[in-house]
Amino acid sequence: MIADVKDATLAEIVTQNFRAAAIFEKFGLDFCCRGNRKVLDACNDKKIDYNEVIYEIEKILINEPYESEKFHLWNS
């Protein structure tokens, strides 16, 4: 799990847990091409409630995914 979501980039969060992608899409936050931004910066750019986004992200990250869902740990 990411130590502090508030310090992570959008891409880092999605890499850690792919379910975060659905939340970013819900809010219209680009985690792909502009994934190198921190959540606060992305929210400020879109004038989105940062605390609401963080709350939803932390809610899904609390429950660690099954081992098969940890794509970033798979061997290529």
C-alpha positions in Angstrom: 0.0 0.0 0.0 1.2 3.5 -0.7 2.5 5.1 2.5 0.9 8.5 1.8 -1.6 8.9 -1.0 -1.3 12.7 -0.7 2.4 12.6 -1.7 1.9 10.0 -4.5 1.3 10.8 -8.2 -1.8 9.8 -10.0 0.2 7.1 -11.9 1.8 5.7 -8.8 -1.6 5.3 -7.2 -3.1 3.5 -10.2 0.0 1.3 -10.5 -0.4 0.3 -6.9 -4.2 -0.4 -7.2 -5.8 -0.4 -10.6 -9.2 0.2 -9.0 -8.1 3.8 -8.4 -8.4 4.4 -12.2 -12.2 4.3 -12.0 -12.2 7.0 -9.3 -9.9 9.2 -11.3 -12.1 8.7 -14.4 -15.2 9.6 -12.3 -13.6 12.9 -11.5 -12.1 13.4 -14.9 -8.5 13.2 -13.7 -6.0 12.1 -16.3 -3.8 9.4 -14.7 -2.2 8.3 -17.9 -0.8 11.1 -20.0 -0.7 13.5 -17.1 -0.1 10.9 -14.4 3.1 12.5 -13.1 1.1 15.0 -11.1 0.2 14.8 -7.5 -3.5 14.4 -6.6 -3.7 18.0 -5.1 -2.3 19.5 -8.3 -4.7 17.6 -10.5 -7.7 18.5 -8.4 -6.7 22.2 -8.3 -6.4 22.2 -12.2 -9.9 20.7 -12.5 -11.4 22.7 -9.5 -12.4 19.4 -7.9 -12.8 18.8 -4.2 -9.4 17.3 -3.2 -10.7 15.9 0.1 -13.5 13.9 -1.7 -11.0 12.4 -4.1 -8.5 11.5 -1.4 -11.4 9.9 0.7 -12.5 7.7 -2.2 -8.9 6.7 -3.0 -8.0 5.8 0.6 -11.2 3.9 0.9 -10.2 1.5 -1.9 -6.6 1.3 -0.9 -7.4 0.2 2.7 -8.4 -3.1 1.3 -5.2 -4.6 -0.2 -6.0 -6.3 -3.5 -5.6 -10.1 -4.0 -2.2 -11.2 -5.1 -3.3 -11.7 -8.7 -4.4 -8.0 -8.8 -0.9 -6.7 -8.0 0.0 -6.3 -11.6 3.1 -4.1 -10.8 4.6 -7.1 -9.0 4.2 -9.6 -11.9 7.3 -10.8 -13.8 7.4 -9.8 -17.4 
